[in-house]
Amino acid sequence: MNISVDRLNAGCILTEDVFSMTNRPIITSKTVLTDEHINLLKVFQVKKVEIENTQIDGNLLSELTEANQFIEDDEESFFDKFLYGVSQYKKEFRSWQSGVPLSIPAVRAILLPLLEDLEQYSKEVFSLYHLSNKREYIYQHSVAVGVISALIAQKMGYNKGETIQIAMAGCLSDAGMSKIPPGLLTKEEPLTEEEFAEVKRHTSYSLKMLPEHSLLKKETRLAILQHHERLDGSGYPLGNADNKIHPYAKIIAVSDTFHAMTSQRLYRSKQSPFKVLEKLQQDYFGKFDHVVLQALSNSIIQYTIGSTIRLSNGHRAEIVFVEGRSATRPLVKILEDEALMDLEKNRHLYIEEVLQYS
C-alpha cells in the first residue's frame, strides 16, 4: 500500500527500503515505524512510502488516496496473515490468563491460514524478526515458532498431518506462560534465579492446560513438555538427553531458540537470522539436532549466485560464490564500488537479510 508520509501512524510497517539521495536506505524494509521514524522521513522530505495493509497490532489499515478513493489490495500478504494471527492468539492468551480453558480448535484455526503454501513464503517467514516488538513478543513468538516449526518439518519430509501437529506443538509450547505472574513476562531487567525457576515451570503448565481432544496427538503433547530439553541433557524440565527427546520436540527446540534470538525482547536486541544460524551451529554444538539445524539452514539459505543481500554495515552486495561448508559467508561484491569481499575472512560482518533472489 502506497501512502503519504503525512498519513502514517506509529505501528505501520514498511514493505520497501526508503532512500533519499543516499546509496544506503535511511529506513529499511520491514521496519515497524515509530514517531521518530516518521519525523525522520519528513526531515528527508520523503513524500510517500510503501507499507503493509496491517499494523503491528494486527489492525487493518484503511487509507484514502489523494483522489479520495479507497485503496484495497487484492491479495493479503503473509505478514498481514501473520499479524492477524498474532492478534487472535493474543485474545486466546489473555483469556487463558483469566481462567478460560484452552481451545484446541481455536488455536488450530489461527495456524491453518499461515500453513497454506508455506514453502513459497520461506523468505517472509525468516523476515518475521523485523516485526518483533518488545511488548508483543510473547504473542508473536508463539505464532512464529509454530510457523517456523512447520517449515522445518516440511523440509524434513513430514506429511501434512504431522506438520500441522508440529506447528500446533510449537504454537502451544508457551501457552503455560499465561500462568506465570504477568510481572515476570514484562520485566525489563534479567530475571533472578527464583524468577527464572518459575518461568521454567511454563512447560509443565502448558501440558496441564491441554484438554483431551482428537485434534491434538499424544506425541504433540510430549513435544510441548520437552521443547526446552537439549540433546546433551542440559535442558528442562526433566534433563532428558537425545534418545529420550521426541523428534517433534527437537524441531520445536530449534524453532523456539532461533526466533527468540532473532527477536527484539525486553532485555535483548534482535540479531540477524544468518548470525543466529551460525551461533546455533557453532556455539550451541551438541545441544540441538544437526538434521533439524540443516533443515533450518536449507530453509534460510536459498539464495543463489546473483542474489542481492544487505550486510550488517548497511551496504548492499551481490552473491558471487557460495562455498557449501560456509553458506552463511559467501564471496560477495559490494554494489557501491564493486569491490569483492570474502565474508569468511571478514567475520565482523554478516548477512543482515536477502533483498532479492536471482
Secondary structure, DSSP 8 states (H G I E B T S, - for coil): -EEEGGG--TT-BBSS-B-SSSSS-SB-TT-B--HHHHHHHHHTT--EEEB-SB-TTS-B---B-TT--B---SS--HHHHHHHHHHHHHHHHHHHHTT----HHHHHHHHHHHHTTGGGGHHHHTTGGGG--GGGHHHHHHHHHHHHHHHHHHHTT--HHHHHHHHHHHHHTTGGGGGS-HHHHS--S---HHHHHHHTTHHHHHHHH----TTS-HHHHHHHHHTT--TTS--SSS---GGGS-HHHHHHHHHHHHHHHHS-BTTB----HHHHHHHHHHTTTTTS-HHHHHHHHHHH----TT-EEEETTS-EEEEEE--GGGTTS-EEEETTT--EEETTT-TT--EEEEEE--
